[in-house]
Amino acid sequence: MTFSIGRRPLAGALASLAALPASALAQGAARPITIVVPFAPGGSTDIVSRLLAERMTTVLGQPVQVENRPGANTVIGAEYVARSRPDGLTLLMAAGTTLTINPVIVPNLPYKVEDFAPVMLATTFPFAIITRLEGGPVDVPAWVAAAKARPGLMTYGTNGPTTLTNVAMLMVMERLGITMQDVTYRGDSAQLTAFLAGDIDMLIVAGGTGQPVYRNRQGRLIAWTSERRVESTPDVPSIAQYAPGLDVLSWFGLLAPAGTTADFVLRVNAAANQALQDARIRERLTTDGQFLAGGTPDDFAAFLKRSDEQWRPILQRLDVPR
């Protein structure tokens, strides 16, 4: 389940920013662009959005701000953007949950993929699988042995049964031939608090949450759910070392309401690509275990299509609660 975006489209996107007429660059400059984050503040989606917004403000010469609209597994924020005016001033920082998971497993979803205009794929990323530092499994083989010794009794935290972290764990457990019990918490911070208190056995979280746990020796990072290793933790194996070919990635990407003009989409795309090249942003996202993407709106649209084609049969096969 690996997706790649080449560097050739990036050069074109950056060139398109310079090629836009001054009137297009100045259009709406007095009004801020809002990136809606469908999660609570402080998580990985929020961090990516704020990093890009800060740099895009400089590139565009126009305020770019972040607004958190969490709830209903990203549905509240996504629906808000889907129903917003297509004037180029409202964007969504979607995650894999929003357009990969929800359209398959959420009944009566109040939006569809066609309600959005792809702008730019920002990053893809695996999840960190973390065990307790004291008394927890020290590596994946030890985890498998412990789970098989207590089938269905070991616990891990998620933000809900239909969230991508839970689906990712279900995929990993299926390949490893084990079962565990998921425990739902309201957000990564609540999940982390429970883990540190010893209320659950394991975490599966994005790198923005998992890396500090690992660096501060609050837990043991035994694997990433990707096929390739994460650059910032070269000593930590990928799950594909134990389940060849398994590559469970989520993503973050910018979208606008359907009907947004091509000029606005290209303008924001070029600015977001330029922001993604900022050394400080690249270092932060790489440290958090993310793989930088970028590219054109068409690249992102093709990625979403491939993502649906690969995830949909898996989601339909797995026992994911509706």
N, C-alpha and C positions, 0 to 999 in steps of 0.2 A: 504494500500500500504506500508506495513512494511516489511523490510528485516533485518535479523539478521545474524551475523557471530559469531560462537562460539569461545571459548578460546582454545579448543583442537587443532585446526589446527595451532594456533599461536606457541604453544610449538614445534610442528613438524617443522615449518618453521625456528625457531631459531636454532633448533638442526641441521638442514640441512646446515646452514652456517658453524658450527663447523666441520661438517663431510666432507665438500668439501676439496679436496686435495689442498696443498699449491700452486700447479701450476695453479689450477683453480682460486684461490683467487688472484694470482698475474697477471693473464692473462690480458693484456691490461692496466696494472697499469700506464704506462707512458702516456696514452691517457685519457682525461676526458670523463666521461659519461655525456651526455646532456639530461636534462629533458625539453622537449618542452612544453611550456604553450601556448595554443591557445587563450589567452586573453592578454589584455594590462597589464603592470606592476601595482601592487598595489591592485588588487582585491583578493578575497578569494582564487581562484585557485593558483595565484601567491604566496600568503602567505604560503599555505600548501606546495607547491613545494619547496620553499626556506628553510622552516624549515626542511623538510625531507632531502633535498640535503646537508645541512650543517652537519647534523648528519651522513648521509650515507657516506660522505667523510671520516669521522673518522673511521667508522665501516669497510669500505672497504680498507682504506689506498690508496684510488684512488680519484682524484678530481671528484666531481659531481657538475655540474653547471646547471643553469637555463637559457633558451633562450626563450624570448617572441616572438611568431609569431601570432599576433592577426589578426582577419578579417573574414568576411563572416560567422559569427555565429559559429566559431571554425573550419570551413572547411579548411582554409588555413593551420593552424598548423597540423591538423589531416592528411590531405593529404600528407604533407611534411614527416611526420613520416611513414605513410603507404608506401611511396615510398623510404624510406631510406634503407641502407644496413642492413640486419639482423645480425649485428655483436655485439650486446649487448651494443653499445655505444650511441644509440639514443632511448629515451623513450618519451612517451606522457603522460602528466597528463590530462587525459580526464575528462569531466564533463558530467552530465546527458544530456545536450544539444547535445554532440558529438555523442553518440551512442544510446541514448534513443529517442531523439526528431528528429534529422536530418534524420536518415534512414527512418522515416515514412513520413515526410512532405516536405523534400527538393527534388525537381525533379532533376534527373541526378546527384545525389551525387557522387563525384569522388572517394569515398572510400566505403567500406562495413565493417561490423563487422569482417568478416573473414580475413580482411587485417591485423589484429592485434592479438598478443599473449597476453592474460591477464597475468599481473604480480601480482598486489595486489590492492584490494579495500582499499583505505585509510580511507575515512569517508563517512557517509551519513549526510544529514542535511536538516532541514526545512527552510522555508523563513519567515522573519519577516514582519508583516503587521503593518505599521506605519502611524499614522494620525498626523495632526498638533497639536501642544501643545495648541495653542490658537485658539479656535473656531472650532476645529475638533471634530469628534465623540470620546467620552471617552471610549467606549468599543464596542464590536461587535454588540450587539443589537442596540445601538445608530447609528452605521455605517449602519446597514441594514435599519433602519428607514429613515436615511438621504438619502440613495441611492434610496429607493423606493419613496421618496418624489420628487426626481429629477432624474427620470430614464434616464440613459445614459449621464447625464451631469457632474457628478463627475468624476474627472480625477485621473489617477495613472501613474507613470512612469515605463518604462521598457527599456531594451536594444534592443528591436525589437519585432515585432509581433510573430515571431517564436521561441523566446528564452524561456527557461524553466520558467523564472519568470512570463512571460505573460501567458504561459499555466497554471502555478500554479494558478494564479489569476482567469483565466477563470474557472478552476475546482472549486475553492472556491465560485465564484459568482454563478455558476450553482447550487450548493448545497444550497446556501443561498437565491436563487431566486431574485438576483439583477443584474443590468447591470451598467457598468461604461465605460468610454472612456480611452483607453490606449494612452499614448504619448511617442514616441520613443526618446531616447537620446543615445549619443555615450559613453557608459560606465557608471558605477555607480557614478563616481565623478560628471559628468555632470547632472545626474539625481538628485543627492543629492543637488547640487547647485540650481537647479530649484525648488526643494521642499522647501529649506530654504528661497528662494526668494518669496515663495507663488505662484509660477506659476502652481503647481499641488497640488491636495488635499491629495494624499496618496503615500506612497512608498511600494513596495514589493521587498525586497532585502535579500541577504544572510546575516548571522549574522555578518560576518566580517565588513560589511558596516552598518548594522542596530544597532548593539550593541553600538557603539560610539554615535550614534544619541540618543539612549535611555539613556545612562549613562550621557551624557552631557546635557540632558534635552532640546534637539533641536526638539524632536518629541515624540509622545506617542506610545509605543509599545503595541498594543491592543491584539495581538495573534500571535502564531507561527502556521505554516501550518502543524504541525505534530499531531500525535495522543497522544504522550506522551509529558509532559512538558520538557522544556530545563533546565538542571541542574543549569546553571548560572543565570537564571531568574525565580526562583520558584514561584514568584507572578504573572507571566504572563500566562494566560490560553493558552491551545492548541485549535486549531480550532475544534477539535473533541468534545469539550465541547458544541459547538453549532450545529455541523453537525456530529453526531455520526458515527464513522468508517472512517471518512475522514483523510487521512494521506499522505500528499503530500511532498515527499522527493526527493532531488537530491543527487548527489554523486560525489566524486572525486576518481580517480583510475589511477594507472600506467599501461601502456601497452607498448609492444615492437612491432616492425614490425613482421608480420607473417614470420615464418622460422627461427626466433632466436632460438638458441639451448637451450635445456632444462637446461643445466648447467648454462648458463648465466641467464636464467629466474629465476631459483631457487636461484642463488647467489644474484641477485638484490632483489628478494622477501624476502629473509632472512634478508638482510641489511635494507630494508624498514620496515619490521616488528619490527626489533630491534630499529630503529629510532622512530617508533611510540610509543615505550614504554618509551621514554625519558620524565622525569617528566615535564620539561619546555615545551616541545611540547604538551604534553597532556593537561597541564593547559591552554595554549594559545588556542588550538583548542576547548576545552570545553567552555572556556570563550566566544569564537566566536559563540557558539550555534551549534557546530558540535557533532555528535555521532561517536566515534572512532570505526573503523572496524578492518582491518588487516585480516590475514588468508592466505590461499594458492592460487596459480593460479587457481586451480580447483574450489575453493570457489568463486572466482571472476567470472569465466566463468559461473557458475551456477547462480550467482546473475544477470549477464547481460541477461541471458535467461529469468529468472523470471521477470526482469524489462521490457523487451520487451513484454512479454505475458500480463502484467498488463497495461502498458501504451499504447500499440498500439490501442486497441479498444477504449480507452478514446480519444486519439488523432484523431482517425477517426470519432468519434461522435461529438467532439467539433468543433466549427467553427474557426479553426486555419488557418490563411491566408497561402497560398502556395506561 
